[in-house]
């Protein structure tokens, strides 16, 4: 649960810092490499859809499920 909160805090911070989408993606890759399962990451992002930046969240969710260019997919 602690790792999930760190993930949520990181994603929110990056979004509100107006980071580029691919920069935010790097954070997702970091958490994947730390062992965060795909379904957990997806669920966390799903919980952030209330933010004003829903379009960014949806793009990040696409990276997680692989609905993007194969080289940008986080889990393969």
PDB file of N, CA, C and O in Angstrom:
ATOM      1  N   UNK A   1       0.829  -1.207   0.000  1.00  0.00           N
ATOM      2  CA  UNK A   1       0.000   0.000   0.000  1.00  0.00           C
ATOM      3  C   UNK A   1       0.861   1.254   0.000  1.00  0.00           C
ATOM      4  O   UNK A   1       0.515   2.249  -0.637  1.00  0.00           O
ATOM      5  N   UNK A   2       1.985   1.209   0.714  1.00  0.00           N
ATOM      6  CA  UNK A   2       2.881   2.362   0.771  1.00  0.00           C
ATOM      7  C   UNK A   2       3.437   2.693  -0.615  1.00  0.00           C
ATOM      8  O   UNK A   2       3.542   3.861  -0.990  1.00  0.00           O
ATOM      9  N   UNK A   3       3.794   1.639  -1.374  1.00  0.00           N
ATOM     10  CA  UNK A   3       4.327   1.834  -2.723  1.00  0.00           C
ATOM     11  C   UNK A   3       3.265   2.463  -3.628  1.00  0.00           C
ATOM     12  O   UNK A   3       3.582   3.298  -4.475  1.00  0.00           O
ATOM     13  N   UNK A   4       2.026   2.066  -3.450  1.00  0.00           N
ATOM     14  CA  UNK A   4       0.946   2.645  -4.250  1.00  0.00           C
ATOM     15  C   UNK A   4       0.783   4.133  -3.953  1.00  0.00           C
ATOM     16  O   UNK A   4       0.560   4.928  -4.865  1.00  0.00           O
ATOM     17  N   UNK A   5       0.894   4.509  -2.689  1.00  0.00           N
ATOM     18  CA  UNK A   5       0.769   5.925  -2.333  1.00  0.00           C
ATOM     19  C   UNK A   5       1.924   6.728  -2.905  1.00  0.00           C
ATOM     20  O   UNK A   5       1.734   7.853  -3.365  1.00  0.00           O
ATOM     21  N   UNK A   6       3.119   6.155  -2.878  1.00  0.00           N
ATOM     22  CA  UNK A   6       4.281   6.822  -3.483  1.00  0.00           C
ATOM     23  C   UNK A   6       4.052   7.021  -4.975  1.00  0.00           C
ATOM     24  O   UNK A   6       4.366   8.073  -5.530  1.00  0.00           O
ATOM     25  N   UNK A   7       3.500   5.991  -5.615  1.00  0.00           N
ATOM     26  CA  UNK A   7       3.205   6.069  -7.041  1.00  0.00           C
ATOM     27  C   UNK A   7       2.218   7.193  -7.326  1.00  0.00           C
ATOM     28  O   UNK A   7       2.453   8.023  -8.204  1.00  0.00           O
ATOM     29  N   UNK A   8       1.115   7.220  -6.586  1.00  0.00           N
ATOM     30  CA  UNK A   8       0.094   8.251  -6.778  1.00  0.00           C
ATOM     31  C   UNK A   8       0.669   9.647  -6.561  1.00  0.00           C
ATOM     32  O   UNK A   8       0.404  10.562  -7.341  1.00  0.00           O
ATOM     33  N   UNK A   9       1.450   9.807  -5.508  1.00  0.00           N
ATOM     34  CA  UNK A   9       2.054  11.111  -5.214  1.00  0.00           C
ATOM     35  C   UNK A   9       2.993  11.539  -6.333  1.00  0.00           C
ATOM     36  O   UNK A   9       3.005  12.703  -6.734  1.00  0.00           O
ATOM     37  N   UNK A  10       3.776  10.594  -6.831  1.00  0.00           N
ATOM     38  CA  UNK A  10       4.730  10.884  -7.901  1.00  0.00           C
ATOM     39  C   UNK A  10       4.005  11.321  -9.177  1.00  0.00           C
ATOM     40  O   UNK A  10       4.369  12.323  -9.794  1.00  0.00           O
ATOM     41  N   UNK A  11       2.987  10.568  -9.561  1.00  0.00           N
ATOM     42  CA  UNK A  11       2.255  10.891 -10.790  1.00  0.00           C
ATOM     43  C   UNK A  11       1.582  12.256 -10.670  1.00  0.00           C
ATOM     44  O   UNK A  11       1.658  13.069 -11.592  1.00  0.00           O
ATOM     45  N   UNK A  12       0.928  12.509  -9.547  1.00  0.00           N
ATOM     46  CA  UNK A  12       0.272  13.816  -9.355  1.00  0.00           C
ATOM     47  C   UNK A  12       1.285  14.947  -9.407  1.00  0.00           C
ATOM     48  O   UNK A  12       1.038  15.973 -10.041  1.00  0.00           O
ATOM     49  N   UNK A  13       2.421  14.771  -8.748  1.00  0.00           N
ATOM     50  CA  UNK A  13       3.460  15.807  -8.738  1.00  0.00           C
ATOM     51  C   UNK A  13       3.954  16.101 -10.154  1.00  0.00           C
ATOM     52  O   UNK A  13       4.120  17.259 -10.537  1.00  0.00           O
ATOM     53  N   UNK A  14       4.184  15.043 -10.918  1.00  0.00           N
ATOM     54  CA  UNK A  14       4.682  15.223 -12.281  1.00  0.00           C
ATOM     55  C   UNK A  14       3.638  15.910 -13.165  1.00  0.00           C
ATOM     56  O   UNK A  14       3.981  16.768 -13.978  1.00  0.00           O
ATOM     57  N   UNK A  15       2.384  15.538 -13.010  1.00  0.00           N
ATOM     58  CA  UNK A  15       1.328  16.164 -13.816  1.00  0.00           C
ATOM     59  C   UNK A  15       1.211  17.646 -13.480  1.00  0.00           C
ATOM     60  O   UNK A  15       1.142  18.488 -14.375  1.00  0.00           O
ATOM     61  N   UNK A  16       1.188  17.959 -12.187  1.00  0.00           N
ATOM     62  CA  UNK A  16       1.006  19.351 -11.788  1.00  0.00           C
ATOM     63  C   UNK A  16       2.259  20.196 -12.000  1.00  0.00           C
ATOM     64  O   UNK A  16       2.210  21.423 -11.909  1.00  0.00           O
ATOM     65  N   UNK A  17       3.382  19.537 -12.282  1.00  0.00           N
ATOM     66  CA  UNK A  17       4.613  20.258 -12.639  1.00  0.00           C
ATOM     67  C   UNK A  17       4.681  20.487 -14.137  1.00  0.00           C
ATOM     68  O   UNK A  17       5.682  20.978 -14.659  1.00  0.00           O
ATOM     69  N   UNK A  18       3.597  20.123 -14.828  1.00  0.00           N
ATOM     70  CA  UNK A  18       3.502  20.284 -16.285  1.00  0.00           C
ATOM     71  C   UNK A  18       4.601  19.544 -17.034  1.00  0.00           C
ATOM     72  O   UNK A  18       5.128  20.032 -18.034  1.00  0.00           O
ATOM     73  N   UNK A  19       4.939  18.354 -16.533  1.00  0.00           N
ATOM     74  CA  UNK A  19       5.936  17.530 -17.219  1.00  0.00           C
ATOM     75  C   UNK A  19       5.347  16.989 -18.508  1.00  0.00           C
ATOM     76  O   UNK A  19       4.139  16.783 -18.623  1.00  0.00           O
ATOM     77  N   UNK A  20       6.217  16.765 -19.463  1.00  0.00           N
ATOM     78  CA  UNK A  20       5.867  16.158 -20.734  1.00  0.00           C
ATOM     79  C   UNK A  20       5.358  14.727 -20.487  1.00  0.00           C
ATOM     80  O   UNK A  20       5.799  14.062 -19.550  1.00  0.00           O
ATOM     81  N   UNK A  21       4.446  14.270 -21.317  1.00  0.00           N
ATOM     82  CA  UNK A  21       3.855  12.943 -21.159  1.00  0.00           C
ATOM     83  C   UNK A  21       4.925  11.847 -21.102  1.00  0.00           C
ATOM     84  O   UNK A  21       4.829  10.926 -20.291  1.00  0.00           O
ATOM     85  N   UNK A  22       5.935  11.949 -21.955  1.00  0.00           N
ATOM     86  CA  UNK A  22       6.981  10.924 -21.967  1.00  0.00           C
ATOM     87  C   UNK A  22       7.864  11.003 -20.728  1.00  0.00           C
ATOM     88  O   UNK A  22       8.436   9.992 -20.319  1.00  0.00           O
ATOM     89  N   UNK A  23       7.984  12.170 -20.129  1.00  0.00           N
ATOM     90  CA  UNK A  23       8.709  12.299 -18.863  1.00  0.00           C
ATOM     91  C   UNK A  23       7.931  11.615 -17.742  1.00  0.00           C
ATOM     92  O   UNK A  23       8.514  10.934 -16.898  1.00  0.00           O
ATOM     93  N   UNK A  24       6.631  11.798 -17.741  1.00  0.00           N
ATOM     94  CA  UNK A  24       5.791  11.143 -16.734  1.00  0.00           C
ATOM     95  C   UNK A  24       5.847   9.627 -16.924  1.00  0.00           C
ATOM     96  O   UNK A  24       5.858   8.873 -15.952  1.00  0.00           O
ATOM     97  N   UNK A  25       5.881   9.194 -18.170  1.00  0.00           N
ATOM     98  CA  UNK A  25       5.980   7.766 -18.478  1.00  0.00           C
ATOM     99  C   UNK A  25       7.218   7.150 -17.824  1.00  0.00           C
ATOM    100  O   UNK A  25       7.169   6.014 -17.352  1.00  0.00           O
ATOM    101  N   UNK A  26       8.316   7.887 -17.795  1.00  0.00           N
ATOM    102  CA  UNK A  26       9.553   7.393 -17.172  1.00  0.00           C
ATOM    103  C   UNK A  26       9.316   7.023 -15.705  1.00  0.00           C
ATOM    104  O   UNK A  26       9.895   6.060 -15.202  1.00  0.00           O
ATOM    105  N   UNK A  27       8.472   7.785 -15.032  1.00  0.00           N
ATOM    106  CA  UNK A  27       8.136   7.481 -13.649  1.00  0.00           C
ATOM    107  C   UNK A  27       7.381   6.170 -13.538  1.00  0.00           C
ATOM    108  O   UNK A  27       7.594   5.401 -12.601  1.00  0.00           O
ATOM    109  N   UNK A  28       6.497   5.914 -14.497  1.00  0.00           N
ATOM    110  CA  UNK A  28       5.765   4.653 -14.499  1.00  0.00           C
ATOM    111  C   UNK A  28       6.714   3.480 -14.713  1.00  0.00           C
ATOM    112  O   UNK A  28       6.577   2.434 -14.077  1.00  0.00           O
ATOM    113  N   UNK A  29       7.679   3.664 -15.616  1.00  0.00           N
ATOM    114  CA  UNK A  29       8.674   2.616 -15.866  1.00  0.00           C
ATOM    115  C   UNK A  29       9.485   2.356 -14.592  1.00  0.00           C
ATOM    116  O   UNK A  29       9.800   1.209 -14.273  1.00  0.00           O
ATOM    117  N   UNK A  30       9.815   3.413 -13.881  1.00  0.00           N
ATOM    118  CA  UNK A  30      10.556   3.261 -12.624  1.00  0.00           C
ATOM    119  C   UNK A  30       9.791   2.357 -11.651  1.00  0.00           C
ATOM    120  O   UNK A  30      10.366   1.439 -11.067  1.00  0.00           O
ATOM    121  N   UNK A  31       8.498   2.623 -11.485  1.00  0.00           N
ATOM    122  CA  UNK A  31       7.705   1.830 -10.558  1.00  0.00           C
ATOM    123  C   UNK A  31       7.508   0.399 -11.062  1.00  0.00           C
ATOM    124  O   UNK A  31       7.446  -0.532 -10.259  1.00  0.00           O
ATOM    125  N   UNK A  32       7.409   0.214 -12.364  1.00  0.00           N
ATOM    126  CA  UNK A  32       7.337  -1.140 -12.920  1.00  0.00           C
ATOM    127  C   UNK A  32       8.616  -1.898 -12.575  1.00  0.00           C
ATOM    128  O   UNK A  32       8.572  -3.055 -12.159  1.00  0.00           O
ATOM    129  N   UNK A  33       9.755  -1.231 -12.752  1.00  0.00           N
ATOM    130  CA  UNK A  33      11.042  -1.865 -12.463  1.00  0.00           C
ATOM    131  C   UNK A  33      11.225  -2.152 -10.972  1.00  0.00           C
ATOM    132  O   UNK A  33      12.017  -3.018 -10.600  1.00  0.00           O
ATOM    133  N   UNK A  34      10.505  -1.435 -10.129  1.00  0.00           N
ATOM    134  CA  UNK A  34      10.544  -1.686  -8.690  1.00  0.00           C
ATOM    135  C   UNK A  34       9.603  -2.829  -8.295  1.00  0.00           C
ATOM    136  O   UNK A  34       9.533  -3.205  -7.125  1.00  0.00           O
ATOM    137  N   UNK A  35       8.884  -3.376  -9.275  1.00  0.00           N
ATOM    138  CA  UNK A  35       8.044  -4.538  -9.010  1.00  0.00           C
ATOM    139  C   UNK A  35       6.552  -4.291  -8.965  1.00  0.00           C
ATOM    140  O   UNK A  35       5.797  -5.189  -8.593  1.00  0.00           O
ATOM    141  N   UNK A  36       6.104  -3.107  -9.330  1.00  0.00           N
ATOM    142  CA  UNK A  36       4.663  -2.829  -9.302  1.00  0.00           C
ATOM    143  C   UNK A  36       3.969  -3.612 -10.420  1.00  0.00           C
ATOM    144  O   UNK A  36       4.330  -3.476 -11.589  1.00  0.00           O
ATOM    145  N   UNK A  37       2.979  -4.428 -10.067  1.00  0.00           N
ATOM    146  CA  UNK A  37       2.248  -5.192 -11.081  1.00  0.00           C
ATOM    147  C   UNK A  37       1.409  -4.288 -11.991  1.00  0.00           C
ATOM    148  O   UNK A  37       0.984  -3.202 -11.595  1.00  0.00           O
ATOM    149  N   UNK A  38       1.187  -4.756 -13.197  1.00  0.00           N
ATOM    150  CA  UNK A  38       0.433  -3.996 -14.189  1.00  0.00           C
ATOM    151  C   UNK A  38      -0.954  -3.625 -13.686  1.00  0.00           C
ATOM    152  O   UNK A  38      -1.376  -2.474 -13.809  1.00  0.00           O
ATOM    153  N   UNK A  39      -1.663  -4.595 -13.121  1.00  0.00           N
ATOM    154  CA  UNK A  39      -3.035  -4.309 -12.679  1.00  0.00           C
ATOM    155  C   UNK A  39      -3.060  -3.292 -11.542  1.00  0.00           C
ATOM    156  O   UNK A  39      -3.990  -2.491 -11.448  1.00  0.00           O
ATOM    157  N   UNK A  40      -2.060  -3.317 -10.688  1.00  0.00           N
ATOM    158  CA  UNK A  40      -1.982  -2.357  -9.589  1.00  0.00           C
ATOM    159  C   UNK A  40      -1.747  -0.940 -10.134  1.00  0.00           C
ATOM    160  O   UNK A  40      -2.386   0.019  -9.701  1.00  0.00           O
ATOM    161  N   UNK A  41      -0.816  -0.830 -11.094  1.00  0.00           N
ATOM    162  CA  UNK A  41      -0.530   0.475 -11.689  1.00  0.00           C
ATOM    163  C   UNK A  41      -1.769   1.015 -12.405  1.00  0.00           C
ATOM    164  O   UNK A  41      -2.097   2.195 -12.284  1.00  0.00           O
ATOM    165  N   UNK A  42      -2.444   0.158 -13.140  1.00  0.00           N
ATOM    166  CA  UNK A  42      -3.645   0.565 -13.861  1.00  0.00           C
ATOM    167  C   UNK A  42      -4.715   1.045 -12.885  1.00  0.00           C
ATOM    168  O   UNK A  42      -5.333   2.089 -13.098  1.00  0.00           O
ATOM    169  N   UNK A  43      -4.931   0.288 -11.824  1.00  0.00           N
ATOM    170  CA  UNK A  43      -5.938   0.670 -10.825  1.00  0.00           C
ATOM    171  C   UNK A  43      -5.602   2.007 -10.172  1.00  0.00           C
ATOM    172  O   UNK A  43      -6.487   2.831  -9.944  1.00  0.00           O
ATOM    173  N   UNK A  44      -4.329   2.218  -9.876  1.00  0.00           N
ATOM    174  CA  UNK A  44      -3.906   3.497  -9.285  1.00  0.00           C
ATOM    175  C   UNK A  44      -4.224   4.649 -10.232  1.00  0.00           C
ATOM    176  O   UNK A  44      -4.759   5.675  -9.815  1.00  0.00           O
ATOM    177  N   UNK A  45      -3.891   4.471 -11.505  1.00  0.00           N
ATOM    178  CA  UNK A  45      -4.178   5.519 -12.485  1.00  0.00           C
ATOM    179  C   UNK A  45      -5.682   5.734 -12.625  1.00  0.00           C
ATOM    180  O   UNK A  45      -6.148   6.866 -12.759  1.00  0.00           O
ATOM    181  N   UNK A  46      -6.423   4.654 -12.593  1.00  0.00           N
ATOM    182  CA  UNK A  46      -7.891   4.747 -12.659  1.00  0.00           C
ATOM    183  C   UNK A  46      -8.413   5.640 -11.524  1.00  0.00           C
ATOM    184  O   UNK A  46      -9.354   6.411 -11.715  1.00  0.00           O
ATOM    185  N   UNK A  47      -7.802   5.529 -10.360  1.00  0.00           N
ATOM    186  CA  UNK A  47      -8.217   6.336  -9.208  1.00  0.00           C
ATOM    187  C   UNK A  47      -7.851   7.808  -9.348  1.00  0.00           C
ATOM    188  O   UNK A  47      -8.343   8.638  -8.584  1.00  0.00           O
ATOM    189  N   UNK A  48      -6.997   8.145 -10.313  1.00  0.00           N
ATOM    190  CA  UNK A  48      -6.613   9.547 -10.529  1.00  0.00           C
ATOM    191  C   UNK A  48      -7.445  10.221 -11.621  1.00  0.00           C
ATOM    192  O   UNK A  48      -7.222  11.393 -11.927  1.00  0.00           O
ATOM    193  N   UNK A  49      -8.374   9.516 -12.196  1.00  0.00           N
ATOM    194  CA  UNK A  49      -9.145  10.088 -13.301  1.00  0.00           C
ATOM    195  C   UNK A  49     -10.001  11.276 -12.886  1.00  0.00           C
ATOM    196  O   UNK A  49     -10.513  11.992 -13.747  1.00  0.00           O
ATOM    197  N   UNK A  50     -10.164  11.497 -11.604  1.00  0.00           N
ATOM    198  CA  UNK A  50     -10.941  12.645 -11.126  1.00  0.00           C
ATOM    199  C   UNK A  50     -10.190  13.963 -11.338  1.00  0.00           C
ATOM    200  O   UNK A  50     -10.793  15.036 -11.298  1.00  0.00           O
ATOM    201  N   UNK A  51      -8.892  13.884 -11.561  1.00  0.00           N
ATOM    202  CA  UNK A  51      -8.090  15.100 -11.743  1.00  0.00           C
ATOM    203  C   UNK A  51      -8.532  15.850 -12.992  1.00  0.00           C
ATOM    204  O   UNK A  51      -9.124  15.270 -13.902  1.00  0.00           O
ATOM    205  N   UNK A  52      -8.240  17.134 -13.025  1.00  0.00           N
ATOM    206  CA  UNK A  52      -8.566  17.938 -14.203  1.00  0.00           C
ATOM    207  C   UNK A  52      -7.808  17.464 -15.437  1.00  0.00           C
ATOM    208  O   UNK A  52      -8.210  17.751 -16.564  1.00  0.00           O
ATOM    209  N   UNK A  53      -6.740  16.757 -15.231  1.00  0.00           N
ATOM    210  CA  UNK A  53      -5.889  16.293 -16.325  1.00  0.00           C
ATOM    211  C   UNK A  53      -6.235  14.864 -16.737  1.00  0.00           C
ATOM    212  O   UNK A  53      -5.342  14.037 -16.928  1.00  0.00           O
ATOM    213  N   UNK A  54      -7.511  14.576 -16.873  1.00  0.00           N
ATOM    214  CA  UNK A  54      -7.941  13.216 -17.182  1.00  0.00           C
ATOM    215  C   UNK A  54      -7.339  12.712 -18.492  1.00  0.00           C
ATOM    216  O   UNK A  54      -7.037  11.524 -18.606  1.00  0.00           O
ATOM    217  N   UNK A  55      -7.160  13.581 -19.476  1.00  0.00           N
ATOM    218  CA  UNK A  55      -6.584  13.150 -20.757  1.00  0.00           C
ATOM    219  C   UNK A  55      -5.190  12.573 -20.571  1.00  0.00           C
ATOM    220  O   UNK A  55      -4.843  11.573 -21.199  1.00  0.00           O
ATOM    221  N   UNK A  56      -4.394  13.192 -19.719  1.00  0.00           N
ATOM    222  CA  UNK A  56      -3.047  12.689 -19.450  1.00  0.00           C
ATOM    223  C   UNK A  56      -3.125  11.338 -18.759  1.00  0.00           C
ATOM    224  O   UNK A  56      -2.379  10.421 -19.103  1.00  0.00           O
ATOM    225  N   UNK A  57      -4.015  11.206 -17.796  1.00  0.00           N
ATOM    226  CA  UNK A  57      -4.184   9.945 -17.083  1.00  0.00           C
ATOM    227  C   UNK A  57      -4.581   8.840 -18.065  1.00  0.00           C
ATOM    228  O   UNK A  57      -4.059   7.728 -17.989  1.00  0.00           O
ATOM    229  N   UNK A  58      -5.488   9.138 -18.975  1.00  0.00           N
ATOM    230  CA  UNK A  58      -5.914   8.144 -19.962  1.00  0.00           C
ATOM    231  C   UNK A  58      -4.754   7.730 -20.866  1.00  0.00           C
ATOM    232  O   UNK A  58      -4.624   6.557 -21.214  1.00  0.00           O
ATOM    233  N   UNK A  59      -3.918   8.686 -21.243  1.00  0.00           N
ATOM    234  CA  UNK A  59      -2.727   8.370 -22.058  1.00  0.00           C
ATOM    235  C   UNK A  59      -1.779   7.461 -21.282  1.00  0.00           C
ATOM    236  O   UNK A  59      -1.231   6.512 -21.842  1.00  0.00           O
ATOM    237  N   UNK A  60      -1.584   7.746 -20.006  1.00  0.00           N
ATOM    238  CA  UNK A  60      -0.718   6.915 -19.182  1.00  0.00           C
ATOM    239  C   UNK A  60      -1.292   5.514 -19.045  1.00  0.00           C
ATOM    240  O   UNK A  60      -0.550   4.532 -19.064  1.00  0.00           O
ATOM    241  N   UNK A  61      -2.597   5.417 -18.909  1.00  0.00           N
ATOM    242  CA  UNK A  61      -3.254   4.113 -18.825  1.00  0.00           C
ATOM    243  C   UNK A  61      -3.035   3.327 -20.120  1.00  0.00           C
ATOM    244  O   UNK A  61      -2.870   2.108 -20.088  1.00  0.00           O
ATOM    245  N   UNK A  62      -3.033   4.020 -21.248  1.00  0.00           N
ATOM    246  CA  UNK A  62      -2.759   3.363 -22.531  1.00  0.00           C
ATOM    247  C   UNK A  62      -1.351   2.768 -22.549  1.00  0.00           C
ATOM    248  O   UNK A  62      -1.153   1.667 -23.062  1.00  0.00           O
ATOM    249  N   UNK A  63      -0.377   3.482 -21.997  1.00  0.00           N
ATOM    250  CA  UNK A  63       0.984   2.946 -21.913  1.00  0.00           C
ATOM    251  C   UNK A  63       1.007   1.673 -21.070  1.00  0.00           C
ATOM    252  O   UNK A  63       1.721   0.722 -21.388  1.00  0.00           O
ATOM    253  N   UNK A  64       0.230   1.662 -20.008  1.00  0.00           N
ATOM    254  CA  UNK A  64       0.224   0.521 -19.083  1.00  0.00           C
ATOM    255  C   UNK A  64      -0.385  -0.720 -19.746  1.00  0.00           C
ATOM    256  O   UNK A  64       0.133  -1.824 -19.580  1.00  0.00           O
ATOM    257  N   UNK A  65      -1.474  -0.547 -20.492  1.00  0.00           N
ATOM    258  CA  UNK A  65      -2.126  -1.708 -21.119  1.00  0.00           C
ATOM    259  C   UNK A  65      -1.568  -2.035 -22.501  1.00  0.00           C
ATOM    260  O   UNK A  65      -1.912  -3.065 -23.081  1.00  0.00           O
ATOM    261  N   UNK A  66      -0.708  -1.165 -23.032  1.00  0.00           N
ATOM    262  CA  UNK A  66      -0.097  -1.421 -24.330  1.00  0.00           C
ATOM    263  C   UNK A  66      -0.887  -0.907 -25.507  1.00  0.00           C
ATOM    264  O   UNK A  66      -0.646  -1.317 -26.642  1.00  0.00           O
ATOM    265  N   UNK A  67      -1.833  -0.012 -25.255  1.00  0.00           N
ATOM    266  CA  UNK A  67      -2.622   0.588 -26.336  1.00  0.00           C
ATOM    267  C   UNK A  67      -1.862   1.805 -26.852  1.00  0.00           C
ATOM    268  O   UNK A  67      -2.314   2.944 -26.740  1.00  0.00           O
ATOM    269  N   UNK A  68      -0.678   1.520 -27.429  1.00  0.00           N
ATOM    270  CA  UNK A  68       0.228   2.561 -27.907  1.00  0.00           C
ATOM    271  C   UNK A  68       1.253   1.894 -28.823  1.00  0.00           C
ATOM    272  O   UNK A  68       1.168   0.695 -29.089  1.00  0.00           O
ATOM    273  N   UNK A  69       2.214   2.670 -29.300  1.00  0.00           N
ATOM    274  CA  UNK A  69       3.302   2.084 -30.075  1.00  0.00           C
ATOM    275  C   UNK A  69       3.988   1.038 -29.201  1.00  0.00           C
ATOM    276  O   UNK A  69       4.188   1.264 -28.007  1.00  0.00           O
ATOM    277  N   UNK A  70       4.346  -0.088 -29.777  1.00  0.00           N
ATOM    278  CA  UNK A  70       4.960  -1.161 -28.975  1.00  0.00           C
ATOM    279  C   UNK A  70       6.170  -0.704 -28.156  1.00  0.00           C
ATOM    280  O   UNK A  70       6.366  -1.190 -27.042  1.00  0.00           O
ATOM    281  N   UNK A  71       6.966   0.196 -28.666  1.00  0.00           N
ATOM    282  CA  UNK A  71       8.154   0.640 -27.945  1.00  0.00           C
ATOM    283  C   UNK A  71       7.819   1.544 -26.746  1.00  0.00           C
ATOM    284  O   UNK A  71       8.684   1.805 -25.910  1.00  0.00           O
ATOM    285  N   UNK A  72       6.581   2.018 -26.661  1.00  0.00           N
ATOM    286  CA  UNK A  72       6.171   2.850 -25.522  1.00  0.00           C
ATOM    287  C   UNK A  72       5.398   2.060 -24.465  1.00  0.00           C
ATOM    288  O   UNK A  72       5.157   2.558 -23.365  1.00  0.00           O
ATOM    289  N   UNK A  73       5.014   0.837 -24.800  1.00  0.00           N
ATOM    290  CA  UNK A  73       4.283   0.012 -23.836  1.00  0.00           C
ATOM    291  C   UNK A  73       5.174  -0.276 -22.630  1.00  0.00           C
ATOM    292  O   UNK A  73       6.343  -0.632 -22.781  1.00  0.00           O
ATOM    293  N   UNK A  74       4.620  -0.121 -21.453  1.00  0.00           N
ATOM    294  CA  UNK A  74       5.393  -0.326 -20.223  1.00  0.00           C
ATOM    295  C   UNK A  74       5.485  -1.818 -19.888  1.00  0.00           C
ATOM    296  O   UNK A  74       6.538  -2.303 -19.475  1.00  0.00           O
ATOM    297  N   UNK A  75       4.406  -2.519 -20.063  1.00  0.00           N
ATOM    298  CA  UNK A  75       4.378  -3.968 -19.829  1.00  0.00           C
ATOM    299  C   UNK A  75       4.183  -4.634 -21.179  1.00  0.00           C
ATOM    300  O   UNK A  75       3.330  -4.221 -21.965  1.00  0.00           O
ATOM    301  N   UNK A  76       4.975  -5.667 -21.449  1.00  0.00           N
ATOM    302  CA  UNK A  76       4.796  -6.339 -22.760  1.00  0.00           C
ATOM    303  C   UNK A  76       4.617  -7.820 -22.590  1.00  0.00           C
ATOM    304  O   UNK A  76       4.456  -8.539 -23.575  1.00  0.00           O
TER     305      UNK A  76
END
